[in-house]
């Protein structure tokens, strides 16, 4: 049976007022904005939004509404820790606060900064086939540029320069999981970083979320009836609180067809990086 997430909000917001008023109860709950107990650090286009929304089904999870970019953007980090905490949701003591900013994984400074805040924090990293991630990254930028009436390029023109793979292309750099993981492992032990298989999450969300529940020491509350397959969209949507919701239409966009020779070049280049990554994390993934 579906578990209904009933969270009596610590604070209520009037529709016309921006003031947040604490419930006037005889035993007011100790509701505060707390620093995150867990952070989804990436990867961009890996399924971070899906993971956060699905995890938010759990009654003991309080999810931050927006990507905060505190640890990867210097101008935000300079605003200080209190500024960061203010952006977190209100939560009860029995809940864990989770924020997600996919830019953290590929940031040179984020691991050290997060470690300085809380060296025992639990980190969630959702990854998918790195070549598919490159194409998804391109697709997002392509549509963003179209919407802003900016010129766009075919993916092959970005992937290849002077007949060779353009390894300096940012989307490729972001898919070098081993390079970024090394930086995180300088500051955190592997046992504090749980890797979610993003490809598996799309195919069948429940087993991946059950692993996350165990990693975060949450009681098992997410069940199969919390998900239903949307034939139109071609992926799973969420059913909780008596509501059904799917991810934003910008998610799950069809990828462009990529020249097979170029795609093979990309996959070959990533292969060695993948092997190094598998050794680092002591597990393998079913990536082409």
N, C-alpha and C positions, 0 to 999 in steps of 0.2 A: 504494500500500500504506500501511496505517496506520503512523504513526510512534509507536513506544512510548516514552513518557517514562520512562526509567530514570534515576532520580536516587539515587545511593547516599547515604543521609542522612548529614549531618555528625554528627548526634546521634541517639541512640536513647533512647526513653523506656520504662522498665520499666512493665508494666501496673499494678503495685501501687505503684511508687515515683514520686515526682514529680521526683526528681533526673535531670538529663540528663547522660549520660556520653559523653565523646568517645571515638570508636573508637581503640583502642590500635594504631595502624598505624606501621610504620617511618617513613613520610613523612606525618605527620598533615596533612590538608588544611587550608588557611587558611580555616576556616569561621567566619563571624562574623554577628552581626545588624547589618545595614547600613541606613542611612537609605535611603528609597526613591529609585530613579532615575526613577520615573514614578508619578504619582498620577492615579487616576480621580476627577475632582472632581465629577462629577454627570452628569446631573441626577437628582434623586429621581424614581422611577418612570419612568426613561428606559431602563432595561435594564442598570444598572451591575453587578448580580450576574451576569447572563448573560455580560456582557463579561469580567468577571474570571475566571469559571469556564472560559470558552472559551480565554482567553489563557493560563490556567494549564496547558493541554495542553502548551504549549511547554516543552521541557526546560531552556531558559535563563531561565525566569521563575520567581521565588519570590514567591508571592502571600501577603499578610497575611490571616490567617483572619477577622478581625473588622473592623467599621467603627470606626476609632480616634477620630474626632471630636477630633483634637488641635488643629487650626488654627481650628475654628469654635466650640469650647466653651471659654470663658475658664478654667473650673476645671481643665480638662485642660492647656491651654496653660501655665498657671501651674506645672504639675508639672515643666516643663523638657524639654529635648531628649533627655536620657538616658532619661527615662521613656518617651518616644515611641519611641526606637530599640529599647528592650527589648521592645516589642510587635511588632516586625518578625520575620519568620521567619529562621532561619539560612540562609545562602546561600554558595555558592562564588564566587570572584572573577569567573568568567565569566558568572555569572547576574545578572539585574537584578531588584531588589525592587520590587514594585508594591503599593500600598495603595489602597483605595477608600473614600471617605466622600462620599456624594452631597450632604450638607449643605454641602460646601465651595463649590459653585458659587454658591449664593444667599447666602453669608456675606459681610458687608461687610469683615470683617477677614482672611479666609483668604488672599486674593491677596497682600497685603503680607507676611503672616507666612511664607507658603511661599517667597516671593521672598527674604526675609531668610535662610531656611535654605539655599536653592540657587537662584540666579537663572537657572541654565541647565537646570533640571529640565524634563522633558518631561511635558506635561499631556494627559490623555485626557478628552474630554467627549463623552458619548453623549446624543443628543437624539432625541426623537420628536415627532410632531405635537403642538403645545402644547395644543390643545383636548382631544385624547385623553389627554394627560398629566394634565390637570386632573381628568378623570373617573376615571382610574386612581388618582390621589392621594386623591380622595374615597372610592373603593372600598376602599382600604387602611385608611383611618381608620374607615370604616363597619364593616368586619369586626373591626378591633381593639376598637372600642367594644362591638360585640355580644359578643365573647369576654369582655370585662371587665364585662358586664352594665350598660353605661352607655346612656343614651338616645341614639337616633340620629335624624337628620333626613333627609328626602328631599333629593336633590341640588339640586332647584329652589329649595328654601327657603334654601339657602346661596348659590346663584349669584345670586339676585335679592333685592333689598331695596327696598321701596317702589316696586315696578314697574320699577326700573332694575337693570342689572347691578351686582352687589356687587363692585366692583373691588378692594376691600380684603380680600376673601376670600383667605386665605393660598395656597390652591391656585392661584388665578389669578396672584397675585404671583410665584409660583415659575415660572410659564410665560412671564413677560416676559423672554425670553432676551436681548433687546438690552440691557435695563437691567443685568443681571448681567454680561454679556459686556464691557460698557464698563469695568467695575471691573477685570476681569482684564487687559484690554488696556492699562490704566494701568501695569501692573507687568510684563507679559510681551509679547514680540512674537508676532504671530499664528503665525509659523512654529513656535513651541514649544507650540502648542495644536492637537492633532489632533481633529477632530470626527468621531465615529462616527455614522453614520445608524442610529438604533435601529430604525426601521421596516424598513430593509433587512436589518439583522442578524437580525430575526425571520424574514423571508421566505427569506433565503439567507445563512447566517453566514459562509461561507468568504471571499468577496470582501472583506468588511469587515475580517475578521481579517488577511488578507494585507496590507491597507493599514496596519494597526496594526503588523504585523511590520516593514514597511519604515520606518515612522515611528520605531520604536524601534531601528532598525538591527539587528534580529534576523535570523539566517539563516532562510529559509523552511522551516518544519517542520510547520506545521498543514496538513492535507490534507482532502479531501472525505470520506474514510472515517472521519474523527474525528466526523462528525455523522450522525445518522439521524433521520428524521421520525417522531415518535410520533403515530400516528393518534388515540389516545385523548385525549392532551393537546392535540393540534392545533398543536404546535410542535416544533422540533428539540431533540434531546437529545445528550449527549456520549458518545463512545466513545473511551476512551484507557486505557493501562495494562492492557489486557485487560478493562476494566470498562465497564459502561454506566451512565450516571447522568443523571437529569433534574433540573431545578431544583425547588426546594421547591414543594409544592402551593399555597402562598400566591401563587406567580407565575402569571400568565396567567389570573387569575380573570375570569369574564364580567362585563362592565360593565353597569350598569343602563341601561335605556332612558331617554333624556333628552328632555323636551319639545322638539319641533323648533324652536319659536320661541325658546326660551331658548338652545338650542344655537347657533342662528343669531346671536343677540345676542353670545354668547361668541366665536364665530368672527370676527365683524365687528370686535369690539374687538381681538382678537389680530392681525388682519391687518396693521395698520400697524406694530405691534411686530415682526412677522415680516419685513416689508420692510426695516425699519431693521437688523434682525439680519443679513439677507442682505448688505446693503451693508457692514456691519462685517467680516464673515468672508469676503467676496468669493466667495460661492457661494450657490446656492439649494437649497431642499429642496421635496419634493413634498407640502406640507402644504395641507390644504383651507382 
